[in-house]
């Protein structure tokens, strides 16, 4: 009888461990980033259509579409070290994301800016392997990177609250770009344009090639300082443990889960 009880206990423990490991693998596969800062409202629509509200330290999942509310800003850090900061009333879809620190051949970061604007700093994806494994789409163009900090603003009659260009010109509909560091490649069916640090670009629609915009008419995507990726460190750490971020809590200790011990 005692032997039967012992065997039952061992079997139960084994099943518990397997369940825990499976849950951990599932989380590792779907969790691709974390919310570092939020000012206002941030929500996500999962790949399955489920809606959820996100706060600081909230998890971002593969397939999520992120939504910022009115007067709201948010910053997300991905597992490869890349980061994005979103403007108010933005919609940002994660169409495809895969990062394995040990295998750069499978790197992929495909994003779609459906509405609004962002500033971004690239991580390991797009730097260590295929440079075309990272992209951000809008309705008028696709943006590729070569290790950079940049901004994208997609206007469709909804950019009246954004600061004007340097010469005071109003913002016209289309995709506005600015490059803070590195290089950006902008392309659509009509052509391709390279933008270097300090340059601005614009794409009016899918049938018009991207162009370089003179600095006096360039549009720098505005994000408040407390959220902007231009104001933080650690954007290209490749997601390695120990990387620093200026918005992290000083002296914060992350508790590791306690090991499962079977008394049987």
VENSUL-V589432 format. One line per field, one symbol per residue. ss: DSSP state (~ for helix, > for strand, _ for the rest). A space follows every 50 residues. Layout:
BEGIN
ss = ???
END
This chain:
BEGIN
ss = _~~~~~~~~~~~~~~~~~~~~~~~~~~~~~>>>>>>>>>__>>>>_____ >>>>____>>>___>>>>____>>>>>>____>>>>____>>>>>>>>__ ___~~~_>>>>>>>>>>>>>>_________~~~>>>>____>>>>___>> >>>>>__________________>>>>>>>>_>>>>>>__>>>>>>___> >>>_______>>>_~~~___________~~~___________________ ______________
END
